[in-house]
Amino acid sequence: MPTLEAIETKIRRLQEQAEAIKAKKASATLDRIVALMKDSGVTVADIEAHIGGKKRGAKLGRKTTAVAVVIPAKYIDPKTGATWSGRGRAPAWIANAKNRDRFLVDGNASKASASVESKAKRRGAYVRGPQPAMYLDPKTGATWSGRGRAPAWIANAKDRSRFSIASVEGQAKATSKAPTSRRRKGPPKGKQPAKYLNPETGATWSGRGPAPAWLAAASDRTEFQIRRDDVGPGST
């Protein structure tokens, strides 16, 4: 036994089909009227004058013929081609629409689209997918893009700027410029700060040990190096 929802859906589809058939017939009728007007040289002013004369003759007992005033379509259903002038009861395909601008015909639709795009630009576009690293843990080499939940090593930090990649790089450069007597002999032990970054996945590599697959086959590794440019003002 069909459910109420299925019956309502079927009724709505039938209504849309009926509206489409009406719109198609109306369009064909208008085409014939326009063709007849062109052939006979009749203008809209002639029709209005003719209607006015018929109305005056009706007072004298003459029969009159009602002529429907054609109202141009303002809305269109892109799925069925059904149209609506915006007057009277709204058809099912637009009755429950919160924003009817997307159903506007031709130029009106493009204006509505431009309005929506301008609003989206003002609100700012949310970039999806992996983001470049913005913060770096100098102890473990772990990175964070600044998006989503902060990791434990930075979550409680009062000043996160000291974890920014640019700040960590500056500290590393200052250390490299220290007097030779203060430098350690041999490679430093423990985890090292990230030196290379995969912009697609956010994975990093310190430059120590075997290179990861995404960098091993690269002919020019400098394009993967972490630089100040990797952290733009637009990333979050």
N, C-alpha and C positions, 0 to 999 in steps of 0.2 A: 504493500500500500504506500503510495507516495506521501512524503512528509509535507507539512505546511510550507516549509522553506522551499522545497522543490516546486510546489505549485506556484508560490509567489514568484520564483525565478522564471518559471515558464510564462506566467502572465506578463512579467516585465519584458521578456524577450518578444512576446507577441505584440505588446504595445509599441516597442521600438520598431518592429517590422511594419506595423500599421502606420506609424509616423513616417517611416522611410517611403512607403508606398504612396502616402498622401503627398509627401514632398516631391516625389518623382512625377506624379500626375500633375501637381500644381506647376512644376517647372515646364512640363510639356505644354500645358495650357497657355502659360505665359509666352512661350516661344511662338505658338500659333497666333496669339493675339498680336504680338509684336510684328510678326510677318504680315498679318492682315493690315495693320496700321501702316506699314511701309508701302504695301502694294496700293492701298487706297489713298495714301497721303493724309490720313487722319492723325491729328495730334492729341495730346492729353487735354489741351485746352478745348478742343472740339468735343471731346467726350464729356468734360465737365459742363460745357454749355448745353450739350444734349441732355445730360442728366437734369440740369436745372430747368430746361424746357419741359421735360417729362413731369417734373414735380409740379410745375405750374399748371400743366394740363390735367393733373390728377384732381385738382379742385373742381374741374369742369366735368368730372365723371369719366375721364379717359383712363385707360389701363396703363400702368407703368411697369417697367421691367427693372428689377433691382440689379445693380452692377456692383460687384464686390470691389472694394478698394484694396489693391495689392500692397502689402507692407513688406519691405525688404527683409530678408533673413538677417538676424543679428548673431545667432548662435548656430553652430553645426556640430553634429556628433561625428567625430572622425572615424568611428567604427562602421556606422551604417549609412552615413551621408544625410541623415535626417536633420532638418533645420527648424529653428524656432525664432520668431520675430522679437521675442522678449515681452510680448503682450499676452494677456490671458493666462490660463493655467499652464504651468511649466510641464513639459513632458517628463516621463520617468527617467530618461538618461541624464537629465540635468537638475531634476527637482531636488535631489539631496546633495548636490555638489556644494561644498563649502566655498570654493572659489570658482565662479563661473567664467572668469576671464580666459581660462585655458580653452573654452569652447567658442570664443569670439571668432567671427569670420574674418579672413584675410588680414588686412592692415591692423585691425583691432587686436588680433591674436599676437602679431609681431610686437605691438606696443606693450602688451601685457607681458610677453616673454622678456622684453628689454627691462621692464620694471622689476620683474622677479630677479633677473641677473644682477641688476644694480643693487638690490637689497642684499643678495648673497655676497656681493663684493664688500658692502659696508659691514656686514656681520663677520666677514673673514672666512676663508675656506679652510676646512680642517683636513690637513694632509694625512692620508692613511698610509699604512705600511711601515716598514722599518725606518727609523730615523737615525741620522748620524749622532755619534756620541758627543755629549756636551760636558759631562763630568767624568772624572777619572780618579780612582782610588790609587794613590801612588804606592801603597803597600802591597796590594794584590794585583793591580793592573785591571781590576774590574771597571767597567764603564756603565754610564747611564745617560740616556738621551734627554732626560728631563720630562719625559712623558710618562703618565701612569704613576703607579705607586713607587715612592722612593725606596731604594735598597737600604739595608740596615746601616751601612757604613756612612751614609749621608743623611739619613732620615732625621736624626737629632742634631745635626750640625747647625749652629746659630748663623754661621757665615759660610754659605755654600760656594762662594766665589773662590775660596782657596782650593776647592776641588775641580774648578773649571780646567779644561784641558790646557788652555793658554797659560793659566797660573802654574800648573804642574810642569809644563814645558819650560817656563821661565826659571823655576827652581832647579830643574835638571841642568839648564845651561849655566846657572850660577855655580852649581856644584862642579861642573866640568871645568870652569875657569879657576877653581880653587888652586892654591899652591901645590906643586907636585909632591911636597913632603907630606901633605895631608891626605893625598889620594891613596886609596887602597891599591895594593898590588894584586893584579889578576882581575878577572871578571867579578862583579859584585854577586853576592849570594842571595838566594830567595827570589821571590817573584819580582819582575821588573815592570815599570810603567809601559803602557801600550805605545807602540811606535807606528804600527800600521793598523788601518781600519778598513773593513769591508763595508762600503756604503750601502750595499743591498741587504745584508743581514745584521750589521752592527757588530760582527765578530771582530776581535782585535788580536794583535800579535806583538810581542815585545821585541822581536828581532833576535831572540835567543832560541837556540835549539832548532829542530827541523821546522821548516816553513810549512804553514797549513796549505791545503790543496788550492784554496782560492787565490793564494799568492805565489805558490811554488812555480806555476807555469807562466807567471807574468814576465814579459820581456823588460818592462820598466816598472820597478817597484815604487818609484818616487810618487807615482800618482795615487798610491795607497797610503802614503805617509800622512800622519795626523798633523794638520797645520791649523792655524787660526781660522783660515777660510772654511775649514770643515764645520765650524760651529757658527752658523749664520744667525742674524738677529731674528729670522723668521722661524727657526727651529725651536721646539718647546720640549 
